[in-house]
Amino acid sequence: MEQWVVVTIIITAYLGLTLTIGLLAGRKQSDSVAGYVAADRSFGLLVMYFVTGASVFSAFAFLGGPGWAYSRGAAAFYILAYGALGMAPFYWIGPRVAKLGRRHGYVTQAQLITGRFPSRNLSGLIALLSLIAFVPYVTLQMRGAGIVIEAVTDGNVPIWLGSAVAYGIVIAYVLSAGAMAVGWTNTFQGIFMVVIAWSLGLYLPNALYGGIGEMFTQIVAERPELLDPPGLTATGEPWSWGAYSTFILVSAVGLMMWPHLFMKAFTAKDDDTLRRTVILFPTFQLFLIPVFLIGFSGVLFPGSPPSSDFILPFMILETELPALVVGLFCAGALSASMSTGDALLHASASVVVEDGVQQFVDLDERSQRRLMQGLVLLTGATAYIFAQDPDSSLVLLLASAYGIIAQFAPPVVAALYWRRATTSGVIAGLIAGAATAFIFWQNPQFKPFDMHEGIVGLLVHIPVLVIVSLATEPQSDEHLDTFFE
C-alpha cells in the first residue's frame, strides 16, 4: 500500500474521532443562546487550560512558527515573547469580566463594553471589526490544514480538498454543539498536538545533526545571521528593532482581546478556574520550543520546500519516516489548525448575531441560534475562498489581523477601570485607532520607525478616547455603580 494512502487513512480516522468527540460533547448542553455561546458557564480547569492554549497555538504556530525559524531565524522568537506577556493581565481582568458576565448575563466582549457604554452603533462597530479580523485568522487555519494534507499525501489530496474536508468536520460539530464542542475537541486536540510537536522536535535534530547543540553549532558556522536578534525580514535583510518590538507589543496587547479568547472568561465556572488557567498558561508555551527546533533543523538540510510554511511537512517527508508516523504528524498539525478554527468560527457567528444583528432586530432564542449556525457556514465559506491564495503567509495573515484586534484593549480597560470614560470617547477612539491602523497597513512605507500599524493605531486611539471622554458629559453614578464596587 502506498504511503499517501496509509496517511490518508490515518487522517480520516483522526477526523472521525474529532467529529465524534465534538458531537458527543453537546449532549448535556442546553438549547439556549448561553448554552451555545458560553457552554452554560460550566468549563473547569482542564478544559479551560486546553481551550485557551489550543485556541492560541494554531496553524500559525505549528506551521508558521517553523517557517519563520527556517527562513527568518531569531525573528520567530517574537511568538514566544508575546504569548508569555499577553496572558498575564487576564489574571486581574478575567475574574472581573466573569463576575460582570454572571451579574448582567453577558456572553460576548461587546456586551461587556456596551453594557458600560450603551450604544447600538458601538456594538455594531465592534461586531464588524471582529468579523473583519476573524476572516484572515480562519483563512490561516484552513490554509494550514490544506498545506499539511497536500504535502503528506504527495499532492494526491490538493490544498482545496484538504482544507474543505477538515473544515467540513469543524463546521459540523460547531453547528451542532457550539462552545461545548469547541471546549472538548480543543482538549483532545491540545494534548495530541503537544505530544506530536515534542516528539518531532526532539527527533529531527538528533536524527539529522546528532543533537540540538550540534545543530546550532553548525548553524552558527554556516548561517550565523539567522541567530542574530532580531532576525531577518522576509527578503533576508536584518529585521529592525522597531518592527520586532512592536510586533511583540501589538500581539501581547491583542492576545486576550480576540473575542474567541475573551469570551472564555464567560465560560469558566468560577474565578479561581480563570486565575489558575492564567498561571498555568506559560507551560503551554513550552509547545513552541520543539516547533522552533523543527524549523531550525531544516536550515542546513539539502533541498528546500515550495515556501517556508511547508518546511515542517517537507522535513517529515524527506527524512523518510514510516507512513504511520507521517500520518500521526499530519493529525497533530490538523489538531493545531482545527482547535483554533472551531473557536474562531463559533465566536465569529456569536459576535455578529449577539452584538450586531440582535442590536437592531429582535430575535427569539431559536432564531438567534439558527442565524449563528448560518453565519458559521458563511464565514467558513468566505475564509475558504481566501485560503486558496498561494501567496499568503500564515504569520503575516495573523499579524495584520492583530492591528484591528488590539484596538479593543482601550475600551475594555476603560470599561473596567476608568469611571470618567464615556460612550462618545470610546466610539471616537475606536474609529480613530482602527482607521489609523488600516491606513498604515495599506501604506507601510509611511510607518514611523517601522512600527506595527496596530501600535500606531493605539497611539492615536488612546489620546482620542481620553480627550473626547473628558470633553463630554460623564455617566451617572447610578449607572457606574453597577460596574464598580
Secondary structure, 3 states (H helix, E strand, C coil): CCHHHHHHHHHHHHHHHHHHHHHHHHHHCCCCHHHHHHHHHCECHHHHHHHHHHHHCCHHHHHHHHHHHHHHHHHHHHHHHHHHHHCCCHHHHHHHHHHHHHHHCCCCHHHHHHHHCCCHHHHHHHHHHHHHHHHHHHHHHHHHHHHHHHHHCCCCCCHHHHHHHHHHHHHHHHHHHHHHHHHHHHHHHHHHHHHHHHHHHHHHHHHHHCCHHHHHHHHHHHCHHHHCCCCECCCCCECCHHHHHHHHHHHHHHHCCCHHHHHHHHCECCHHHHHHHHHHHHHHHHHHHHHHHHHHHCCCCCCCCCCHHHHHHHHHHHCCCCHHHHHHHHHHHHHHHHHHHHHHHHHHHHHHHHHHHHHHCCCCHHHHHHHHHHHHHHHHHHHHHHHCCCCCCHHHHHHHHHHHHHHHHHHHHHHHHCCCCCHHHHHHHHHHHHHHHHHHHHCHHHCHHHCCHHHHHHHHHHHHHHHHHHHCCCCCHHHHCCCCC
